[in-house]
Amino acid sequence: MKELTLTLIAILTCHFSNAQPDTDIYVMNLRRSAEGLLIEKTENISNNEGYDNQPSFWVDGESMIYARTINGQTDIARYYFDSRNTLVITDTKQGSEYSPTPMPDGRISSIRLDTTGLQLLYAYKFDGDNEVLVKDLKIGYHAWINSNELVAFVLGDPATLQIINVNTQKARILGNNIGRSLHKIPGTSSFSFVDKTSSPWVIKSMDPHSEKSETLTAVLEGSEDYCWTPNGEILMASGNELFVWKEGSEWQKFAALSRLGISSITRLSVSPDGKKLAIAAE
């Protein structure tokens, strides 16, 4: 019976992986003009069949990491802008990695979903060596807020927003019914998240110490993924169009990517210098 159960879980896990949308990673130059933000030189840097998603720029801005489908499983890949080479970092036979994120100590944190159904947050070195970061929580999405703490979307009934100290393994529940897009706000100690407790959904900021939150803006209808620029702006997509928000203003469209055959943009990431934008798109 146990073997049958494990087999069924493995089948369901494979089905889940195969059901992921066929997406690629596009990178474009981001330029500021008197008229506002402009994009230039859009390039498909993954150009790979399957689920290539969840881009995140490395701290030096000279490379980026993302989840890449290889032989039916999802691993962590690193793309170098100068050489245009892709280095595959992981080759985890017992599962797949998702949401790779630069860690403050120079490693990569990533969600690993094993074929047994076990889902935990791991830390990876670039040689593939790894260890479990959070032992007892099933984390879906996360973002680092300092060298020891991360904010996480923790799966459960209901799913919750939690701050976790990876050194002490202690966690605080801050709320529930949130979106998957979590970010540290540039130049502050606060983080942002999507609050889905009312309609329309809104992006909120929160101070992790006082736990005081503030509503920033409503999301674009039908969207929940966003990112911050170093200048404190929020970028978000609706379909194949890109929008920008800054404090004291409304959402402003600055680009449409229909000419590239892009039909749906989800994840977004801006380089540390603000000069490049990466998107995952169908």
Phi and psi in degrees as a GROMACS rama.xvg file:
@    title "Ramachandran Plot"
@    xaxis  label "Phi"
@    yaxis  label "Psi"
@TYPE xy
-60.9555  -42.7359  LYS-2
-64.0606  -39.3777  GLU-3
-63.922  -42.9087  LEU-4
-61.0397  -44.8989  THR-5
-64.1436  -37.9135  LEU-6
-63.2244  -43.635  THR-7
-64.0527  -40.5052  LEU-8
-62.3046  -42.9858  ILE-9
-61.6233  -41.6026  ALA-10
-63.5803  -44.368  ILE-11
-65.2303  -38.0324  LEU-12
-64.3363  -44.3642  THR-13
-62.3076  -40.1861  CYS-14
-62.5737  -41.4256  HIS-15
-61.1163  -44.3957  PHE-16
-64.2344  -42.5542  SER-17
-69.4335  -23.1549  ASN-18
-79.6409  -5.92974  ALA-19
-63.1946  145.608  GLN-20
-65.4104  154.078  PRO-21
-82.9227  96.2458  ASP-22
-120.589  157.44  THR-23
-128.767  164.652  ASP-24
-100.249  123.439  ILE-25
-112.06  135.603  TYR-26
-121.219  136.541  VAL-27
-138.393  154.739  MET-28
-74.8665  140.829  ASN-29
-115.269  118.555  LEU-30
-125.949  146.405  ARG-31
-102.755  137.837  ARG-32
-134.163  -179.863  SER-33
-63.3072  -26.3008  ALA-34
-85.9572  -11.3815  GLU-35
125.329  -154.595  GLY-36
-75.4751  143.247  LEU-37
-132.943  150.507  LEU-38
-114.184  147.581  ILE-39
-143.694  152.523  GLU-40
54.0567  59.2994  LYS-41
-74.7039  132.253  THR-42
-138.009  136.485  GLU-43
-80.8432  108.523  ASN-44
-94.3218  -12.59  ILE-45
-96.863  -46.712  SER-46
44.0718  56.5211  ASN-47
-140.384  138.906  ASN-48
-72.0323  133.604  GLU-49
112.753  -159.422  GLY-50
-91.5871  99.5199  TYR-51
-114.126  114.341  ASP-52
-156.117  -179.614  ASN-53
56.7305  56.536  GLN-54
-72.8045  146.293  PRO-55
-149.182  123.116  SER-56
-70.8941  142.408  PHE-57
-73.534  160.753  TRP-58
-62.134  -27.2777  VAL-59
-84.6555  -8.6008  ASP-60
74.9828  -1.03723  GLY-61
-91.5787  -6.28798  GLU-62
-152.132  171.824  SER-63
-144.701  155.324  MET-64
-114.395  152.675  ILE-65
-161.537  167.703  TYR-66
-87.2187  126.371  ALA-67
-128.358  132.937  ARG-68
-80.6847  126.787  THR-69
-138.282  117.456  ILE-70
52.1114  43.2733  ASN-71
84.3956  -2.50946  GLY-72
-124.179  161.318  GLN-73
-107.743  122.191  THR-74
-120.614  172.898  ASP-75
-89.1294  129.431  ILE-76
-122.191  153.236  ALA-77
-125.245  127.084  ARG-78
-108.853  131.112  TYR-79
-102.807  124.24  TYR-80
-70.1123  -37.1053  PHE-81
-66.785  -50.3189  ASP-82
-89.2372  -16.3415  SER-83
61.4596  26.9973  ARG-84
-95.4368  149.532  ASN-85
-114.863  126.971  THR-86
-109.649  123.565  LEU-87
-86.8761  121.797  VAL-88
-89.5793  -40.0734  ILE-89
-114.786  156.444  THR-90
-148.241  70.1371  ASP-91
-88.5104  101.86  THR-92
-65.676  -29.0659  LYS-93
-89.5886  6.47556  GLN-94
176.922  -167.969  GLY-95
-130.663  154.76  SER-96
-107.354  145.363  GLU-97
-138.067  160.226  TYR-98
50.7974  53.2598  SER-99
-65.9091  135.366  PRO-100
-139.134  132.774  THR-101
-61.419  134.782  PRO-102
-96.7982  153.542  MET-103
-59.1485  -25.1954  PRO-104
-92.9034  8.65551  ASP-105
95.0491  -2.33589  GLY-106
-93.3346  -175.919  ARG-107
-117.658  130.074  ILE-108
-99.0713  141.179  SER-109
-155.147  145.598  SER-110
-78.0649  128.231  ILE-111
-113.131  123.857  ARG-112
-107.053  108.58  LEU-113
-79.0727  160.379  ASP-114
-66.6374  -14.9428  THR-115
-80.8408  -9.35828  THR-116
97.9066  -9.22865  GLY-117
-67.3547  130.967  LEU-118
-130.982  115.058  GLN-119
-138.851  160.474  LEU-120
-90.1822  125.24  LEU-121
-114.904  161.146  TYR-122
-112.866  137.11  ALA-123
-124.996  138.715  TYR-124
-89.4634  166.782  LYS-125
-71.9316  -11.6568  PHE-126
-89.4344  4.65424  ASP-127
93.9212  -12.8315  GLY-128
-60.7317  140.597  ASP-129
-145.441  164.247  ASN-130
-154.027  154.606  GLU-131
-73.426  133.593  VAL-132
-93.2211  -43.8928  LEU-133
-125.106  117.131  VAL-134
-83.4548  -32.4127  LYS-135
-116.357  7.17821  ASP-136
-122.479  139.449  LEU-137
-92.1046  95.0639  LYS-138
-89.8969  133.539  ILE-139
-96.3718  -41.2201  GLY-140
-146.721  154.74  TYR-141
-157.477  162.4  HIS-142
-151.183  141.952  ALA-143
-82.8783  135.178  TRP-144
-110.363  -18.9045  ILE-145
-161.032  -171.025  ASN-146
-69.1235  -20.2122  SER-147
-116.004  -17.3983  ASN-148
-120.674  146.493  GLU-149
-132.671  155.02  LEU-150
-103.413  138.444  VAL-151
-140.643  147.96  ALA-152
-90.8322  107.795  PHE-153
-102.571  123.745  VAL-154
-68.8095  146.504  LEU-155
166.627  -170.631  GLY-156
-125.333  87.4242  ASP-157
-90.4343  169.36  PRO-158
-68.995  145.772  ALA-159
-127.836  155.945  THR-160
-93.2608  123.05  LEU-161
-135.423  149.395  GLN-162
-104.361  129.841  ILE-163
-124.425  131.019  ILE-164
-94.6385  114.853  ASN-165
-73.6737  -18.703  VAL-166
-77.8247  -43.8244  ASN-167
-94.3078  -14.6456  THR-168
65.3808  17.9236  GLN-169
-90.0231  143.684  LYS-170
-131.58  147.929  ALA-171
-120.739  130.396  ARG-172
-86.146  126.319  ILE-173
-108.854  -14.1203  LEU-174
167.305  -174.277  GLY-175
-146.881  -179.024  ASN-176
54.9658  58.3734  ASN-177
-115.733  169.924  ILE-178
-90.126  176.969  GLY-179
-85.7384  -13.4824  ARG-180
-91.6272  107.137  SER-181
-119.367  136.286  LEU-182
-148.505  143.679  HIS-183
-76.0888  135.893  LYS-184
-83.2332  123.976  ILE-185
-55.074  136.381  PRO-186
76.6174  7.98042  GLY-187
-135.908  174.567  THR-188
-97.8552  1.57845  SER-189
-88.0482  167.533  SER-190
-130.101  168.507  PHE-191
-127.162  156.22  SER-192
-156.299  165.794  PHE-193
-97.2831  122.673  VAL-194
-93.5723  118.822  ASP-195
-105.969  16.8426  LYS-196
-74.6432  -15.5513  THR-197
-142.008  172.216  SER-198
-117.981  131.733  SER-199
-75.1572  159.854  PRO-200
-63.5326  151.078  TRP-201
-132.451  152.291  VAL-202
-90.5821  127.975  ILE-203
-119.654  153.069  LYS-204
-104.573  154.029  SER-205
-144.971  135.815  MET-206
-82.6075  120.903  ASP-207
-67.7724  -17.0273  PRO-208
-90.46  -51.2384  HIS-209
-83.3015  -18.0833  SER-210
63.4639  20.5091  GLU-211
-81.6436  132.14  LYS-212
-116.468  157.994  SER-213
-143.082  134.769  GLU-214
-77.3027  129.725  THR-215
-96.8236  -53.8271  LEU-216
-165.717  157.542  THR-217
-74.9131  149.181  ALA-218
-75.6738  163.461  VAL-219
-68.1499  142.487  LEU-220
-57.9031  127.709  GLU-221
83.5496  4.04057  GLY-222
-122.086  154.313  SER-223
-143.416  -9.69852  GLU-224
-90.5107  139.712  ASP-225
-156.31  173.411  TYR-226
-151.111  166.301  CYS-227
-103.54  146.429  TRP-228
-92.6052  161.567  THR-229
-60.1293  -21.2568  PRO-230
-84.8652  1.46493  ASN-231
86.7839  20.915  GLY-232
-97.6016  157.278  GLU-233
-109.781  131.779  ILE-234
-107.392  139.895  LEU-235
-149.08  156.676  MET-236
-119.515  151.941  ALA-237
-135.049  110.676  SER-238
65.2573  -120.671  GLY-239
-108.746  20.7843  ASN-240
-111.545  145.196  GLU-241
-109.706  139.353  LEU-242
-129.873  155.136  PHE-243
-128.18  142.856  VAL-244
-129.286  140.804  TRP-245
-138.387  156.381  LYS-246
-55.0354  130.929  GLU-247
90.7491  3.87058  GLY-248
-134.719  174.637  SER-249
-97.5163  171.596  GLU-250
-62.2578  135.438  TRP-251
-125.551  127.213  GLN-252
-74.1617  134.325  LYS-253
-125.286  -5.93262  PHE-254
-162.321  149.264  ALA-255
-129.213  131.301  ALA-256
-109.771  22.3163  LEU-257
-63.1803  -30.589  SER-258
-64.7397  -19.3534  ARG-259
-92.5473  1.20906  LEU-260
79.2696  14.274  GLY-261
-83.836  128.912  ILE-262
-107.23  -23.9295  SER-263
-154.279  121.693  SER-264
-104.474  133.403  ILE-265
-117.253  -92.9839  THR-266
-70.2473  146.139  ARG-267
-135.154  151.022  LEU-268
-152.96  136.754  SER-269
-111.591  140.202  VAL-270
-66.3424  156.887  SER-271
-56.5827  -30.0246  PRO-272
-89.7316  -1.70905  ASP-273
77.3192  9.7318  GLY-274
-99.6781  -8.26875  LYS-275
-132.269  144.865  LYS-276
-123.568  130.212  LEU-277
-113.229  139.084  ALA-278
-132.296  152.792  ILE-279
-103.153  131.682  ALA-280
-149.973  149.546  ALA-281
